[in-house]
């Protein structure tokens, strides 16, 4: 039993390290293709990471946890509806942040047209999708299911996976321009992604949410926005306040959801755990 647990920890850790190394390597490859004007190859380089992680997670879950893709919502039999469910929720959070910021007199948004040609825009969208996809494949698809398969409670599974998710984002932000409460925000976001995965019983719901969250919340920042579409007045001076509003809104929504929907959530958790154990 102890040897099996040690093997599980080693495999899951090695895969995460391998993903991070591959991510940085592929970034260099993608940059090379971009500078060479080979846009198609750059997009293929980006996409390959998500494909590698997806295949790896399916193999490891099968061999390590004895799970088929259908048991943990990793197959393609029900993709579109969960994916767009995730997109809808992400859009709701983004819209709420912008509306509240404007009503509070912090910053208002102005809609604009696209700023780049379709190839640049498409590459930006694909790169954003890939990041959201591989992170969900690993953290929800592998880590969460591995913990549940080892009989870790649902609460501890949410806490452990979200803590590790938050820790891996330490180097994702410029600490000079982001809210000091960023870790709380990422942790809350991870909890939302966790429950979205469990209640929909499909990896494609958190993938859609994560992808569109990253895409939409990149739009106000002129330094990373490759699409145009909107601008936020004096964004540089308002970025921290917007971050804090987002954290507050997501935190409030999560608390309300957990309180008022607790009976329904418990039923969905039971359904997911039964599916994972092969009882349904």
C-alpha positions as CSV (number, residue, x, y, z in Angstrom):
1,X,0.0,0.0,0.0
2,X,2.8,2.4,1.0
3,X,4.8,1.6,-2.2
4,X,1.7,2.2,-4.3
5,X,1.1,5.6,-2.7
6,X,4.7,6.5,-3.2
7,X,4.5,5.5,-6.9
8,X,1.4,7.6,-7.3
9,X,3.1,10.7,-5.7
10,X,6.2,10.2,-7.9
11,X,4.2,9.8,-11.1
12,X,1.9,12.8,-10.5
13,X,4.9,15.0,-9.5
14,X,7.1,13.9,-12.4
15,X,4.3,14.6,-14.9
16,X,3.8,18.1,-13.5
17,X,7.6,18.8,-13.7
18,X,7.7,17.4,-17.2
19,X,4.7,19.5,-18.3
20,X,6.4,22.7,-17.0
21,X,9.6,21.9,-18.8
22,X,7.8,21.0,-22.0
23,X,5.8,24.2,-21.7
24,X,8.9,26.4,-21.6
25,X,10.6,24.4,-24.4
26,X,7.6,24.8,-26.6
27,X,7.4,28.5,-25.9
28,X,10.9,28.8,-27.4
29,X,9.8,26.7,-30.4
30,X,6.7,28.8,-30.9
31,X,8.6,32.0,-30.7
32,X,11.1,30.7,-33.3
33,X,8.2,29.9,-35.7
34,X,6.6,33.3,-35.0
35,X,9.8,35.2,-35.8
36,X,10.2,33.1,-38.9
37,X,6.7,34.0,-40.1
38,X,5.5,30.4,-39.8
39,X,2.2,31.0,-38.0
40,X,0.7,27.6,-38.7
41,X,3.7,25.8,-37.2
42,X,3.6,28.2,-34.2
43,X,0.0,27.2,-33.5
44,X,0.8,23.5,-33.9
45,X,3.6,24.0,-31.4
46,X,1.2,25.6,-28.9
47,X,-1.5,23.0,-29.4
48,X,0.9,20.0,-29.0
49,X,1.2,20.7,-25.2
50,X,-2.5,20.2,-24.6
51,X,-2.5,17.0,-26.7
52,X,0.5,15.5,-24.9
53,X,-1.0,16.3,-21.4
54,X,-4.4,14.9,-22.5
55,X,-2.9,11.6,-23.7
56,X,-0.6,11.4,-20.6
57,X,-3.5,11.9,-18.2
58,X,-5.7,9.3,-19.9
59,X,-2.8,6.7,-19.8
60,X,-1.9,7.4,-16.1
61,X,-5.5,7.4,-14.9
62,X,-6.0,4.1,-16.6
63,X,-2.9,2.4,-15.3
64,X,-2.6,4.1,-11.9
65,X,-6.2,4.7,-10.9
66,X,-8.0,2.1,-13.1
67,X,-10.3,4.7,-14.6
68,X,-11.7,4.9,-18.1
69,X,-12.1,8.3,-19.7
70,X,-15.9,8.1,-19.6
71,X,-15.8,7.6,-15.8
72,X,-14.3,11.0,-15.1
73,X,-15.7,13.0,-18.0
74,X,-12.6,12.9,-20.1
75,X,-14.1,11.5,-23.3
76,X,-15.6,13.4,-26.2
77,X,-19.2,12.0,-26.0
78,X,-20.5,15.1,-24.2
79,X,-18.2,18.1,-25.0
80,X,-20.1,21.0,-26.5
81,X,-22.7,21.7,-23.8
82,X,-20.3,21.6,-20.8
83,X,-17.7,23.6,-22.7
84,X,-20.2,26.4,-23.4
85,X,-21.6,26.2,-19.9
86,X,-18.1,27.0,-18.6
87,X,-17.8,29.9,-21.1
88,X,-21.1,31.3,-20.0
89,X,-20.1,31.3,-16.3
90,X,-16.7,33.0,-17.1
91,X,-18.5,35.6,-19.2
92,X,-20.9,36.3,-16.3
93,X,-18.0,36.9,-13.8
94,X,-16.2,39.2,-16.3
95,X,-19.3,41.2,-17.1
96,X,-20.1,41.6,-13.4
97,X,-16.6,42.9,-12.7
98,X,-16.7,45.5,-15.5
99,X,-20.3,46.6,-14.6
100,X,-19.5,47.0,-10.9
101,X,-16.2,48.8,-11.6
102,X,-18.1,51.3,-13.8
103,X,-21.0,51.8,-11.4
104,X,-18.6,52.3,-8.5
105,X,-16.8,55.0,-10.5
106,X,-13.5,53.1,-10.6
107,X,-13.2,52.5,-14.4
108,X,-15.5,52.2,-17.3
109,X,-15.1,50.0,-20.4
110,X,-15.3,51.2,-24.0
111,X,-16.0,48.7,-26.8
112,X,-13.6,48.9,-29.8
113,X,-13.0,47.0,-32.9
114,X,-10.5,44.2,-33.5
115,X,-6.8,45.4,-33.7
116,X,-5.0,42.6,-35.4
117,X,-5.6,40.4,-38.5
118,X,-7.4,37.1,-38.1
119,X,-4.2,35.0,-38.0
120,X,-2.8,36.9,-35.0
121,X,-6.2,36.8,-33.3
122,X,-6.7,33.1,-33.9
123,X,-3.2,32.3,-32.6
124,X,-3.8,34.3,-29.5
125,X,-7.1,32.5,-28.9
126,X,-5.6,29.1,-29.5
127,X,-2.7,29.8,-27.1
128,X,-5.1,30.9,-24.4
129,X,-7.2,27.8,-25.0
130,X,-4.1,25.5,-24.7
131,X,-3.1,26.9,-21.3
132,X,-6.6,26.5,-19.9
133,X,-6.9,23.0,-21.3
134,X,-3.6,21.5,-20.1
135,X,-4.0,23.0,-16.6
136,X,-7.5,21.5,-16.3
137,X,-6.4,18.2,-17.8
138,X,-3.7,17.9,-15.1
139,X,-5.2,19.5,-12.0
140,X,-8.8,18.4,-12.4
141,X,-8.4,15.5,-14.7
142,X,-5.5,13.8,-13.0
143,X,-4.8,15.3,-9.6
144,X,-8.4,15.5,-8.4
145,X,-9.3,12.0,-9.7
146,X,-6.1,10.5,-8.2
147,X,-6.9,11.9,-4.8
148,X,-10.5,10.7,-5.0
149,X,-9.4,7.3,-6.2
150,X,-7.1,7.1,-3.1
151,X,-10.2,7.8,-0.9
152,X,-9.2,11.3,0.0
153,X,-12.4,13.2,1.1
154,X,-14.0,15.7,-1.4
155,X,-13.1,18.7,0.9
156,X,-9.4,17.7,1.2
157,X,-9.3,17.0,-2.5
158,X,-10.6,20.5,-3.3
159,X,-8.1,22.1,-0.8
160,X,-5.0,20.1,-1.9
161,X,-5.6,20.5,-5.6
162,X,-6.4,24.2,-5.3
163,X,-3.4,24.8,-3.1
164,X,-1.1,23.2,-5.7
165,X,-2.9,25.0,-8.5
166,X,-2.3,28.3,-6.7
167,X,1.4,27.5,-6.0
168,X,2.1,26.8,-9.7
169,X,0.9,30.3,-10.5
170,X,3.5,32.1,-8.4
171,X,5.6,33.0,-11.4
172,X,2.7,33.7,-13.7
173,X,2.2,37.3,-12.6
174,X,4.1,40.6,-12.2
175,X,3.9,41.1,-8.5
176,X,4.5,44.9,-9.0
177,X,1.3,45.3,-10.9
178,X,-1.1,42.7,-9.4
179,X,-3.1,42.8,-6.2
180,X,-1.4,41.5,-3.1
181,X,-4.5,39.2,-2.7
182,X,-3.8,37.4,-5.9
183,X,-3.2,34.0,-4.2
184,X,-6.7,34.2,-2.6
185,X,-8.2,35.0,-6.0
186,X,-6.4,32.1,-7.7
187,X,-7.4,29.7,-4.9
188,X,-11.1,30.8,-5.1
189,X,-11.0,30.4,-8.9
190,X,-9.6,26.9,-8.5
191,X,-12.3,25.9,-6.0
192,X,-14.9,27.1,-8.6
193,X,-13.2,25.1,-11.3
194,X,-13.2,22.1,-9.0
195,X,-16.9,22.2,-8.3
196,X,-17.8,23.0,-11.9
197,X,-15.9,19.8,-12.9
198,X,-17.6,17.7,-10.2
199,X,-21.2,18.9,-10.7
200,X,-21.0,18.7,-14.5
201,X,-19.0,15.4,-14.5
202,X,-17.2,16.7,-17.5
203,X,-13.6,18.1,-17.9
204,X,-14.9,20.3,-20.7
205,X,-16.8,22.6,-18.4
206,X,-13.8,23.8,-16.5
207,X,-11.7,23.9,-19.7
208,X,-14.3,26.2,-21.2
209,X,-14.5,28.4,-18.1
210,X,-10.7,28.5,-17.7
211,X,-10.1,29.3,-21.4
212,X,-12.7,32.1,-21.5
213,X,-11.7,33.5,-18.1
214,X,-8.1,33.9,-19.3
215,X,-9.2,35.3,-22.7
216,X,-11.7,37.9,-21.3
217,X,-9.6,39.1,-18.4
218,X,-6.7,39.7,-20.8
219,X,-8.7,42.1,-22.8
220,X,-8.5,45.1,-20.4
221,X,-4.7,44.9,-20.3
222,X,-3.2,46.6,-23.4
223,X,0.1,44.9,-22.8
224,X,-1.3,41.4,-23.4
225,X,-4.5,42.0,-25.4
226,X,-4.0,40.8,-28.9
227,X,-7.6,41.1,-29.9
228,X,-8.6,44.6,-29.2
229,X,-12.4,44.6,-28.7
230,X,-12.4,46.8,-25.6
231,X,-10.4,49.2,-23.5
232,X,-10.6,50.2,-19.9
233,X,-9.8,53.8,-19.1
234,X,-6.5,54.3,-17.2
235,X,-6.1,50.5,-16.8
236,X,-2.6,50.7,-15.4
237,X,-3.8,52.7,-12.4
238,X,-6.9,50.7,-12.0
239,X,-5.6,47.1,-12.5
240,X,-5.3,46.3,-8.8
241,X,-8.8,47.7,-8.0
242,X,-10.2,45.6,-10.8
243,X,-8.4,42.5,-9.5
244,X,-9.8,43.1,-6.0
245,X,-13.4,43.5,-7.4
246,X,-13.0,40.2,-9.3
247,X,-11.8,38.4,-6.2
248,X,-14.7,39.8,-4.1
249,X,-17.3,38.9,-6.7
250,X,-16.0,35.3,-7.2
251,X,-15.7,34.9,-3.4
252,X,-19.2,36.0,-2.8
253,X,-20.7,33.9,-5.6
254,X,-18.8,30.8,-4.3
255,X,-20.0,31.3,-0.7
256,X,-23.6,31.8,-1.9
257,X,-23.4,28.8,-4.2
258,X,-22.0,26.6,-1.4
259,X,-24.6,27.7,1.1
260,X,-27.8,27.8,-1.0
261,X,-26.9,24.9,-3.3
262,X,-25.4,22.6,-0.6
263,X,-28.0,19.9,-1.0
264,X,-27.8,19.9,-4.7
265,X,-24.0,20.0,-4.6
266,X,-23.9,17.0,-2.2
267,X,-26.1,15.0,-4.6
268,X,-23.9,15.9,-7.6
269,X,-20.8,14.9,-5.6
270,X,-22.4,11.5,-4.8
271,X,-23.2,11.0,-8.4
272,X,-19.6,11.8,-9.5
273,X,-18.1,9.5,-6.8
274,X,-20.4,6.7,-7.8
275,X,-19.5,7.2,-11.4
276,X,-15.8,7.2,-10.5
277,X,-16.2,3.9,-8.6
278,X,-18.1,2.4,-11.5
279,X,-21.5,2.1,-9.6
280,X,-23.3,4.1,-12.4
